[in-house]
Amino acid sequence: MTAALLRVRNLTKRYNSFTAVDGISFEIKEGEVVSLLGPNGAGKTTTIQMLLTLVSPTSGEIEIFGKNLAEHREELLSMMNFTAPYSLLPYNLTPREGLAVFSMLYGVRNYKERVSSLIDEFNLGELADKKIGKLSSGEQMRLGVAKAFVNNPKLLLLDEPTASLDPPTARQRRAKILELIQKSGGGVLWTSHNMREVETVSDRIVFLSRGRIMADDTPQNIKKRFGQEDLEEIFITIAREPLREPS
């Protein structure tokens, strides 16, 4: 049986009387890509923030690599990484400098070689010595994805990793991410509003609505369950009319 890299049990986050995440449970196994979907306000970002220990759960448990995240925070975070359009590298650095800084923060040995390898892997050569603040939003996003691999993570959290990228570049980035994760045997939690992308990359999809899981299955099984061939229509249905949790 394939081991679970991430196991979330009854995870809840409340802000006074508002429940942002309401008792969710799911897993990510070795080599698996799981997409976390839902409309704005569904609880996706809060869930990711709890996985990164930026926000403390009200209740529930997060287990990564078989260890409790709250008890082994530093060790486990060193084996993970993250990228999002709202979490980019400092503008006053160059991509080469930024990747070097994050490599050293993660304690990467031979960090100069690692930085050179990432610049090659993600086709950043022409941008490597420009100021990050001078790069386009798409170029900055490419750099952010490269940064997410500085420590060869076993668990990768990707929040809209192809945002701001044109379709050909987005396709290349998806292929590169999947290639590197396959090599490492790691797992990915992926969020996106691009349903074609989600169907392309996902082994499973977890649909959230109002902080609760409404579906957790393969793309094919979810489409069968809802009687739709289009994931976007399912997304709209869940966003408009939150359903009962599956039995």
C-alpha positions as CSV (number, residue, x, y, z in Angstrom):
1,M,0.0,0.0,0.0
2,T,1.3,3.5,-0.9
3,A,2.1,5.5,2.2
4,A,0.3,8.8,3.0
5,L,2.6,11.8,2.9
6,L,-0.1,14.1,4.3
7,R,-3.0,13.1,6.5
8,V,-5.5,15.7,7.6
9,R,-8.1,14.7,10.3
10,N,-11.1,16.7,11.3
11,L,-9.3,20.0,10.6
12,T,-11.2,23.0,11.8
13,K,-10.5,26.8,11.9
14,R,-12.9,29.2,13.5
15,Y,-12.6,33.0,13.8
16,N,-15.0,33.9,16.6
17,S,-18.4,32.9,15.2
18,F,-17.2,32.3,11.7
19,T,-16.0,28.8,10.7
20,A,-13.5,29.0,7.8
21,V,-12.7,25.3,7.7
22,D,-15.2,22.9,9.1
23,G,-13.8,19.5,10.1
24,I,-12.2,18.4,6.9
25,S,-10.2,15.1,6.4
26,F,-8.2,14.0,3.4
27,E,-4.9,12.4,2.4
28,I,-2.1,12.8,-0.1
29,K,-0.1,9.6,-1.0
30,E,3.4,9.3,-2.4
31,G,3.5,10.3,-6.0
32,E,-0.1,11.7,-5.9
33,V,-1.3,15.1,-7.1
34,V,-4.4,16.2,-5.3
35,S,-6.2,19.4,-6.4
36,L,-8.0,21.4,-3.7
37,L,-10.9,23.3,-5.4
38,G,-13.6,25.6,-4.4
39,P,-15.0,29.1,-4.9
40,N,-13.6,32.2,-3.1
41,G,-14.2,31.8,0.6
42,A,-14.4,28.0,0.5
43,G,-11.5,27.6,2.9
44,K,-8.6,26.7,0.5
45,T,-6.2,29.4,1.5
46,T,-6.9,28.9,5.2
47,T,-6.2,25.1,4.8
48,I,-2.9,25.8,3.1
49,Q,-2.0,28.4,5.8
50,M,-2.6,25.7,8.4
51,L,-0.4,23.2,6.5
52,L,2.3,25.8,6.5
53,T,1.8,26.6,10.2
54,L,1.0,30.2,9.4
55,V,-2.3,29.7,11.1
56,S,-3.0,27.4,14.0
57,P,-6.0,25.1,13.7
58,T,-8.9,25.5,16.2
59,S,-9.0,21.7,16.3
60,G,-8.0,18.6,14.4
61,E,-4.7,17.1,13.4
62,I,-2.2,17.5,10.6
63,E,0.2,14.6,10.1
64,I,3.1,14.8,7.6
65,F,5.4,11.9,6.9
66,G,3.8,10.1,9.8
67,K,4.6,12.9,12.3
68,N,2.4,15.5,13.9
69,L,3.1,18.9,12.3
70,A,2.6,20.8,15.6
71,E,5.2,18.7,17.4
72,H,7.7,18.5,14.5
73,R,7.2,21.8,12.8
74,E,10.8,22.7,11.9
75,E,11.8,19.2,10.7
76,L,8.7,18.8,8.5
77,L,8.7,22.2,7.0
78,S,12.3,21.6,5.8
79,M,10.9,18.8,3.7
80,M,8.1,20.9,2.2
81,N,7.8,23.9,-0.1
82,F,5.2,26.3,-1.4
83,T,4.5,28.9,-4.1
84,A,1.7,31.3,-4.9
85,P,1.1,34.4,-6.9
86,Y,1.0,36.4,-3.7
87,S,4.2,35.0,-2.3
88,L,7.0,36.0,-4.6
89,L,10.7,36.6,-4.1
90,P,12.1,40.1,-3.0
91,Y,12.1,42.6,-5.8
92,N,15.5,44.0,-5.1
93,L,17.3,40.7,-5.7
94,T,18.0,38.9,-9.0
95,P,16.6,35.4,-9.6
96,R,20.0,34.0,-9.0
97,E,20.4,35.8,-5.7
98,G,16.8,34.9,-4.6
99,L,17.2,31.2,-5.3
100,A,20.6,31.3,-3.5
101,V,19.0,32.9,-0.4
102,F,16.2,30.4,-0.2
103,S,18.6,27.5,-0.9
104,M,20.7,28.6,2.1
105,L,17.6,29.1,4.3
106,Y,16.7,25.5,3.6
107,G,20.2,24.4,4.3
108,V,20.8,23.1,0.8
109,R,24.4,21.7,0.4
110,N,26.3,22.9,-2.7
111,Y,23.6,25.6,-3.1
112,K,25.4,27.3,-6.1
113,E,25.1,24.1,-8.1
114,R,21.5,23.8,-7.1
115,V,20.7,27.3,-8.2
116,S,22.4,26.7,-11.5
117,S,20.4,23.5,-12.0
118,L,17.1,25.3,-11.3
119,I,17.9,28.1,-13.7
120,D,18.5,25.5,-16.4
121,E,15.5,23.4,-15.4
122,F,13.1,26.3,-15.6
123,N,14.7,28.2,-18.5
124,L,15.6,31.2,-16.4
125,G,19.0,31.9,-18.0
126,E,18.1,35.2,-19.7
127,L,16.4,36.4,-16.5
128,A,18.9,35.2,-13.9
129,D,20.8,38.5,-13.4
130,K,18.0,41.0,-13.8
131,K,16.2,42.5,-10.8
132,I,13.1,40.5,-9.9
133,G,11.1,43.8,-9.7
134,K,11.8,44.3,-13.4
135,L,10.3,40.9,-14.4
136,S,6.8,40.5,-15.7
137,S,4.2,38.8,-13.5
138,G,4.5,35.6,-15.6
139,E,8.3,35.6,-15.3
140,Q,8.0,36.1,-11.5
141,M,5.6,33.2,-11.3
142,R,8.1,31.0,-13.2
143,L,10.7,32.0,-10.7
144,G,8.4,31.2,-7.8
145,V,7.8,27.7,-9.1
146,A,11.6,27.2,-9.4
147,K,12.0,28.5,-5.8
148,A,9.5,25.8,-4.7
149,F,12.0,23.1,-5.7
150,V,15.2,24.5,-4.1
151,N,15.1,21.8,-1.4
152,N,13.8,18.9,-3.5
153,P,10.6,18.8,-1.4
154,K,8.7,15.6,-0.7
155,L,5.5,17.6,-0.2
156,L,4.7,20.6,-2.5
157,L,1.9,23.1,-1.9
158,L,1.1,24.9,-5.2
159,D,-1.5,27.7,-5.1
160,E,-2.3,28.7,-8.7
161,P,1.2,27.8,-9.9
162,T,0.5,28.8,-13.5
163,A,-1.2,32.1,-12.8
164,S,-0.1,34.9,-15.2
165,L,1.5,32.4,-17.6
166,D,0.5,32.2,-21.2
167,P,-0.9,28.8,-22.3
168,P,2.3,27.4,-23.9
169,T,4.4,28.4,-20.9
170,A,1.8,27.1,-18.5
171,R,1.9,23.7,-20.3
172,Q,5.7,23.6,-20.0
173,R,5.5,24.5,-16.3
174,R,2.9,21.8,-15.5
175,A,5.0,19.2,-17.4
176,K,8.2,20.3,-15.5
177,I,6.4,20.2,-12.1
178,L,5.0,16.7,-12.7
179,E,8.4,15.5,-14.0
180,L,10.3,16.6,-10.9
181,I,7.7,15.3,-8.5
182,Q,7.6,12.0,-10.2
183,K,11.4,11.8,-9.9
184,S,11.3,12.7,-6.1
185,G,8.3,10.4,-5.3
186,G,6.7,13.3,-3.5
187,G,3.2,14.5,-3.4
188,V,1.4,17.8,-4.4
189,L,-1.5,19.8,-3.2
190,W,-2.5,21.9,-6.1
191,T,-5.1,24.7,-6.3
192,S,-6.3,26.3,-9.6
193,H,-9.3,27.9,-11.2
194,N,-8.3,26.4,-14.5
195,M,-10.5,23.3,-14.7
196,R,-8.7,21.9,-17.8
197,E,-5.4,22.2,-15.9
198,V,-6.9,20.5,-12.9
199,E,-8.2,17.6,-15.0
200,T,-4.7,17.2,-16.6
201,V,-2.7,17.1,-13.4
202,S,-4.9,15.6,-10.8
203,D,-5.0,12.1,-9.5
204,R,-7.8,13.2,-7.1
205,I,-9.9,16.3,-6.5
206,V,-11.1,17.6,-3.2
207,F,-14.0,20.1,-3.6
208,L,-14.6,22.5,-0.8
209,S,-17.6,24.7,-0.2
210,R,-18.2,26.8,2.8
211,G,-15.3,25.1,4.6
212,R,-16.6,21.6,4.1
213,I,-15.6,18.8,1.7
214,M,-18.3,18.2,-0.8
215,A,-16.5,15.6,-3.0
216,D,-13.2,13.7,-2.8
217,D,-12.5,11.4,-5.7
218,T,-10.8,11.0,-9.1
219,P,-11.8,13.5,-11.8
220,Q,-13.6,10.7,-13.7
221,N,-15.6,9.5,-10.7
222,I,-16.6,13.1,-9.8
223,K,-17.9,13.7,-13.3
224,K,-19.9,10.5,-13.1
225,R,-21.3,11.4,-9.7
226,F,-22.5,14.8,-10.9
227,G,-23.6,13.6,-14.4
228,Q,-21.3,16.1,-16.1
229,E,-18.5,15.9,-18.5
230,D,-17.2,19.4,-17.6
231,L,-15.5,20.0,-14.3
232,E,-16.2,23.7,-14.7
233,E,-20.0,23.0,-14.6
234,I,-19.5,20.9,-11.4
235,F,-17.4,23.8,-9.9
236,I,-20.3,26.2,-10.6
237,T,-22.9,23.9,-9.2
238,I,-21.0,23.4,-6.0
239,A,-20.3,27.2,-5.7
240,R,-24.0,28.1,-6.3
241,E,-25.7,25.3,-4.4
242,P,-23.5,23.7,-1.7
243,L,-24.4,20.1,-1.5
244,R,-24.6,17.6,1.3
245,E,-21.4,15.8,2.2
246,P,-21.1,12.5,0.4
247,S,-22.2,9.5,2.4
